[in-house]
Amino acid sequence: MRNLARHLYSAAGVTLMETLIALALTGIVSLAIFKTYITQHQHYIAQDDITTVQQNARACIDEMTRQIRMAGFKLPTGLNALRATNTNPDTLAIIYRADTTQAVLAATMASNAADMVCVGSVAGFVVGQWAYIFEPDSGGGEFFIITGINTGSKQISHAAMSKAYRKDAIVLVIAWTQYYIDKTDPSHPNLMVRTATGGAQVYAENISDLQFQYRLNNGAVVDVPPLVADVREVLIAVTGRSQQTDAETAGHPYRYRTYTSSVNVRNMTS
């Protein structure tokens, strides 16, 4: 009997105090693990957000670099290759000849709204396309939208222009691309690209700033070039903004990254 009593005593269960201590320790360990997981998850989200910012900003720079390198390509005299606006964020329009399509007026237009009768084929032009007409001797010209093409009679229709152009005026296809920041929704700024034919479209989201500067022949760097023909280099700065807010940074809820580049302009001559 005594042996049985001693056996039962040695096999006694866990006390209430021991259970509470074990639960408390388990809770502390679980809380530490959960907090570590939350911290690591937040860091992962932040890093993924920064990666997206980097990709967007670099894609913007690559796109603008490609267009700026084309600025001025085979443009007629008097047509500026760049149209810079110091709007902070800045705006830049890039102009160059898109292809070899061109036509020459066979006769002076009867009026500023009359169809253009051309020499040679007009099959390379497209309805809805922006084109540029100019008079080689005077250098004056303007952009217009093609509203109709008659390949048989070699005529180009259009809306009314500023004047009736003379015989031998030249019609070209010109590419016109503009970049600017749309902050209509301040919480969601976007880099916009506007073309002569396609209107404005979002190129990259969460781009908060765009700055251009221009290095001239004499080495000076300006915000807006007094003479576009003097520009030899375009300096680009693109600032991307995180999509997620950063609660740890007081007064600056978003993370920002700025990337810079420069482009030599070789198609423009003084």
C-alpha positions as CSV (number, residue, x, y, z in Angstrom):
1,M,0.0,0.0,0.0
2,R,2.8,2.4,0.9
3,N,4.5,1.6,-2.4
4,L,1.3,2.4,-4.3
5,A,0.9,5.7,-2.5
6,R,4.5,6.7,-3.3
7,H,3.9,5.8,-7.0
8,L,0.7,7.9,-7.1
9,Y,2.4,10.9,-5.5
10,S,5.4,10.7,-8.0
11,A,2.9,10.6,-10.9
12,A,1.1,13.8,-9.8
13,G,-0.1,16.2,-12.6
14,V,0.9,19.7,-13.6
15,T,-0.2,22.4,-11.2
16,L,-2.3,25.4,-12.2
17,M,0.6,27.7,-11.6
18,E,2.9,25.7,-13.9
19,T,0.2,25.7,-16.6
20,L,-0.2,29.5,-16.4
21,I,3.6,30.0,-16.6
22,A,3.8,27.7,-19.6
23,L,0.9,29.6,-21.4
24,A,2.6,32.9,-20.6
25,L,5.9,31.7,-22.1
26,T,4.2,30.3,-25.1
27,G,2.4,33.6,-25.7
28,I,5.6,35.6,-25.4
29,V,7.4,33.3,-27.9
30,S,4.4,33.4,-30.3
31,L,4.2,37.2,-30.1
32,A,7.9,37.5,-30.8
33,I,7.6,35.2,-33.8
34,F,4.5,37.0,-35.1
35,K,6.1,40.4,-34.7
36,T,9.2,39.2,-36.5
37,Y,7.0,37.9,-39.3
38,I,5.1,41.2,-39.6
39,T,8.4,43.2,-39.7
40,Q,9.9,41.0,-42.4
41,H,6.7,41.1,-44.4
42,Q,6.7,44.9,-44.2
43,H,10.3,45.1,-45.3
44,Y,9.5,42.8,-48.2
45,I,6.6,44.9,-49.3
46,A,8.7,48.1,-49.0
47,Q,11.6,46.5,-51.0
48,D,9.2,45.3,-53.7
49,D,7.7,48.8,-53.9
50,I,11.1,50.4,-54.3
51,T,12.0,47.9,-57.0
52,T,8.8,48.9,-58.9
53,V,9.8,52.6,-58.5
54,Q,13.2,51.9,-59.9
55,Q,11.8,49.9,-62.9
56,N,9.3,52.7,-63.7
57,A,11.8,55.5,-63.5
58,R,14.4,53.7,-65.6
59,A,11.8,52.8,-68.2
60,C,10.8,56.5,-68.4
61,I,14.4,57.5,-68.9
62,D,15.0,54.9,-71.5
63,E,11.9,56.0,-73.4
64,M,12.7,59.7,-73.3
65,T,16.3,59.1,-74.2
66,R,15.3,57.2,-77.3
67,Q,13.0,60.0,-78.4
68,I,15.4,62.8,-77.6
69,R,18.1,61.2,-79.7
70,M,15.8,61.5,-82.7
71,A,15.0,65.2,-82.1
72,G,15.5,67.3,-85.2
73,F,16.0,64.3,-87.5
74,K,15.6,65.7,-91.1
75,L,13.3,68.5,-90.0
76,P,12.8,71.4,-92.4
77,T,14.4,74.8,-91.7
78,G,12.5,76.8,-89.1
79,L,10.9,73.9,-87.3
80,N,12.3,73.6,-83.7
81,A,13.2,70.0,-82.7
82,L,12.4,70.7,-79.0
83,R,9.7,72.6,-77.2
84,A,10.7,73.1,-73.6
85,T,8.5,74.4,-70.8
86,N,9.7,75.1,-67.3
87,T,6.5,74.1,-65.6
88,N,8.0,72.3,-62.5
89,P,7.4,69.4,-63.2
90,D,8.7,70.2,-66.6
91,T,7.2,69.5,-70.0
92,L,9.1,68.6,-73.2
93,A,7.9,68.1,-76.7
94,I,10.2,66.3,-79.2
95,I,9.8,66.7,-82.9
96,Y,11.5,64.8,-85.8
97,R,10.7,63.4,-89.2
98,A,9.0,60.0,-88.7
99,D,9.6,58.5,-92.2
100,T,10.3,59.4,-95.8
101,T,6.7,60.1,-96.8
102,Q,6.3,63.5,-98.5
103,A,4.4,65.2,-101.2
104,V,4.8,68.5,-103.2
105,L,1.9,70.8,-104.1
106,A,1.3,70.8,-107.9
107,A,-0.6,74.1,-107.7
108,T,-1.3,76.9,-105.2
109,M,-4.3,76.1,-103.0
110,A,-7.4,77.9,-104.0
111,S,-8.1,78.8,-100.4
112,N,-6.8,77.9,-96.9
113,A,-9.5,75.1,-96.7
114,A,-9.0,73.8,-100.2
115,D,-7.7,70.3,-100.9
116,M,-4.0,70.0,-101.7
117,V,-3.3,68.7,-105.2
118,C,0.1,67.0,-105.2
119,V,2.8,65.8,-107.5
120,G,3.4,62.1,-107.3
121,S,1.7,59.5,-105.0
122,V,0.0,60.4,-101.8
123,A,-0.5,56.7,-100.8
124,G,2.0,57.0,-98.0
125,F,-0.3,59.4,-96.0
126,V,-3.0,58.2,-93.6
127,V,-6.3,59.7,-92.7
128,G,-6.2,61.0,-89.1
129,Q,-2.4,61.5,-89.3
130,W,-0.7,64.7,-88.3
131,A,1.5,66.2,-91.1
132,Y,3.5,69.4,-91.6
133,I,3.4,71.7,-94.6
134,F,6.0,74.3,-95.3
135,E,7.3,76.6,-98.1
136,P,11.0,75.9,-98.6
137,D,11.8,79.4,-99.7
138,S,10.3,81.2,-96.7
139,G,10.7,78.4,-94.1
140,G,7.2,79.1,-92.8
141,G,4.8,76.2,-92.1
142,E,2.3,74.6,-89.8
143,F,0.9,71.2,-88.5
144,F,-2.4,69.9,-89.7
145,I,-4.5,66.8,-89.5
146,I,-5.2,64.8,-92.7
147,T,-9.0,64.3,-93.0
148,G,-9.1,62.6,-96.4
149,I,-6.9,61.0,-99.1
150,N,-7.7,60.6,-102.8
151,T,-4.9,58.5,-104.3
152,G,-6.5,58.7,-107.8
153,S,-6.5,62.5,-108.0
154,K,-3.5,62.8,-105.7
155,Q,-5.4,65.1,-103.3
156,I,-5.1,65.5,-99.5
157,S,-8.0,66.9,-97.5
158,H,-7.7,68.8,-94.2
159,A,-9.3,71.3,-91.9
160,A,-8.8,75.0,-92.6
161,M,-5.2,76.3,-92.3
162,S,-3.8,79.7,-91.5
163,K,-3.3,80.4,-95.2
164,A,-3.4,79.0,-98.7
165,Y,0.0,77.4,-99.5
166,R,1.8,78.0,-102.8
167,K,2.9,75.6,-105.5
168,D,6.0,73.6,-104.5
169,A,5.1,73.7,-100.8
170,I,6.2,70.4,-99.2
171,V,4.1,68.1,-97.0
172,L,5.9,65.7,-94.5
173,V,4.9,63.2,-91.8
174,I,6.3,64.6,-88.6
175,A,6.5,62.8,-85.2
176,W,5.6,65.0,-82.2
177,T,5.8,63.5,-78.7
178,Q,5.3,65.3,-75.5
179,Y,6.1,64.2,-71.9
180,Y,4.7,65.7,-68.7
181,I,3.4,64.8,-65.2
182,D,-0.3,64.6,-64.6
183,K,-1.1,65.4,-60.9
184,T,-4.9,65.6,-61.4
185,D,-5.0,63.0,-58.6
186,P,-2.2,64.1,-56.2
187,S,-2.2,60.7,-54.6
188,H,-1.5,59.0,-57.9
189,P,0.8,61.1,-60.2
190,N,1.6,59.7,-63.6
191,L,4.1,60.3,-66.4
192,M,2.0,61.1,-69.5
193,V,3.0,60.8,-73.1
194,R,1.1,62.7,-75.8
195,T,1.5,62.1,-79.5
196,A,0.2,64.0,-82.5
197,T,-2.0,61.1,-83.5
198,G,-2.7,59.1,-80.3
199,G,-3.6,61.7,-77.7
200,A,-2.4,61.5,-74.1
201,Q,-1.8,58.2,-72.4
202,V,-0.2,57.1,-69.1
203,Y,3.3,55.9,-69.7
204,A,4.3,55.2,-66.1
205,E,2.5,55.4,-62.8
206,N,3.7,57.0,-59.5
207,I,6.1,59.4,-61.2
208,S,6.0,62.5,-59.1
209,D,8.6,64.8,-60.7
210,L,10.2,65.4,-64.1
211,Q,13.0,67.9,-64.7
212,F,14.8,68.8,-67.9
213,Q,17.9,71.0,-68.3
214,Y,19.7,71.9,-71.4
215,R,23.5,72.3,-72.0
216,L,24.3,74.8,-74.7
217,N,27.2,75.1,-77.1
218,N,29.0,77.4,-74.7
219,G,28.7,75.0,-71.8
220,A,26.0,76.8,-70.0
221,V,23.1,74.8,-68.5
222,V,19.7,76.4,-68.6
223,D,16.1,75.4,-67.8
224,V,14.7,76.7,-71.1
225,P,17.0,77.2,-74.1
226,P,16.9,80.6,-75.7
227,L,17.7,79.0,-79.0
228,V,16.9,75.4,-79.5
229,A,19.6,75.1,-82.2
230,D,22.2,75.8,-79.5
231,V,21.3,72.8,-77.4
232,R,23.9,70.0,-77.4
233,E,22.8,67.9,-74.4
234,V,19.5,67.3,-72.5
235,L,19.8,66.5,-68.8
236,I,16.9,64.4,-67.4
237,A,15.8,63.8,-63.8
238,V,12.9,61.5,-63.1
239,T,11.5,61.0,-59.5
240,G,9.5,57.9,-58.8
241,R,7.3,57.5,-55.8
242,S,6.3,54.4,-53.9
243,Q,2.8,53.2,-54.1
244,Q,2.6,52.2,-50.5
245,T,2.9,54.7,-47.7
246,D,5.7,54.6,-45.1
247,A,4.2,55.1,-41.7
248,E,7.6,55.2,-40.1
249,T,8.7,58.4,-41.9
250,A,7.0,61.3,-40.2
251,G,5.8,64.0,-42.6
252,H,6.9,62.0,-45.7
253,P,4.4,59.2,-46.2
254,Y,6.0,57.9,-49.4
255,R,9.4,56.8,-50.4
256,Y,11.1,58.7,-53.3
257,R,13.9,57.8,-55.7
258,T,15.4,60.2,-58.3
259,Y,17.3,58.9,-61.3
260,T,19.2,61.1,-63.7
261,S,20.6,60.7,-67.3
262,S,21.9,62.9,-70.1
263,V,21.4,62.6,-73.9
264,N,23.6,64.2,-76.6
265,V,21.5,65.7,-79.3
266,R,23.2,65.1,-82.7
267,N,20.4,65.8,-85.2
268,M,20.2,69.5,-84.5
269,T,22.5,72.1,-86.1
270,S,23.0,75.7,-85.4
